[in-house]
Amino acid sequence: MTVSNVINNKPGMSEETRLRVQRAIEATGYVSNAAARLLTGKRANMIGVLTPRLNWPFVTEILQSASTVAEAEGLNLAIFTTASNPTLERERAMLLRTLADGVLLVIPSADEHQVFGNVVPVVTLGAYGERTVKVDNFEGARLAVRHLIELGHTRIAHVHGQHNDLRDAAEREQGFVSALEEAGLDVLPGYLQDGEFSEEGGRRAAHALLTLPDAPTAIFAANDRSAIGVMEAAAQLGLRVPHDLSVVGFDDIHAAAYTDPPLTTVRQPLQQMGEKAARVLIDLMRGETGVEQHVLFPASLVVRQSTAVPRAHQEVRVSP
């Protein structure tokens, strides 16, 4: 109790006792135990983060801005990854339910929310949950496909994400289909391929698409990583982007501006999304009322050099 009183700077301690305790702390290297504080009902000053992986640029850019907000408020960020493993997801969600004052779920599965209930405030960066911060996936996909249609493309394929895990992927595919229907175009056979939101998945999906008898002249990928894989596959097959194939991604991660050629993509305002998610969560942790329930950021199209008119149109333009 005496040590606790000194650490927490409580009154009623003699200066002699306070100095003796501080010397003992320095000599032993004592560090305050967060779990012990929890047992006494005190706050841990911790925001827990649960996410499948840290090597996704989308995740790292989100967390950089969220951590800046947390640090400014004197809060720590504890990050747990799950590798999309259901057992790890539940175990680590249970741990954060005990340790954290609030939780950010970044690209979560649907089941993780069931663990937290009303025990700890939760904000989701994605489509699931009672409190969400996300981009308008549907409209963002429509922007991408409309851009390709306006350039003159009619054979447009989609490299989508994993529907079973991520509702964002389904929303982007719905936007893709909607834009085609709006223009009176059909989704041609074999033109939907799973790119798994990864470069390797994008390469595999693009190889399947570009070796079709009636291959697409444009591909909209559900994220930038799979779009980069599409561009790599095109190069392996001897195709030039955008002369032979136009490519559009989604996210506008940092690397998108430095691909060869630079990638046309749908921008998510990742920094603002991370900041907003952290601020909404902190407001909930403080018990404030009237906190926004669903924050939807608009998407915008960033046109770079990976898209152009289809080759047939180019040939018509240069003919006499």
Secondary structure, DSSP 8 states (H G I E B T S, - for coil): -HHHHHHTT-SS--HHHHHHHHHHHHHHT----HHHHHHTT----EEEEEES-SSSHHHHHHHHHHHHHHHHTT-EEEEEE-TT-HHHHHHHHHHHHHH-SEEEEES--TTHHHHHTTTS-EEEESS-SSSEEEE-HHHHHHHHHHHHHHHT---EEEEE--TTT-HHHHHHHHHHHHHHHHTT----TT-EEE-TTSHHHHHHHHHHHHTSTT--SEEEESSHHHHHHHHHHHHHTT--TTTT-EEEEEE--GGGGGSSS--EEEE--HHHHHHHHHHHHHHHHTT-SS--SEEEE--EEE--TT--S-HHHHHHHH--
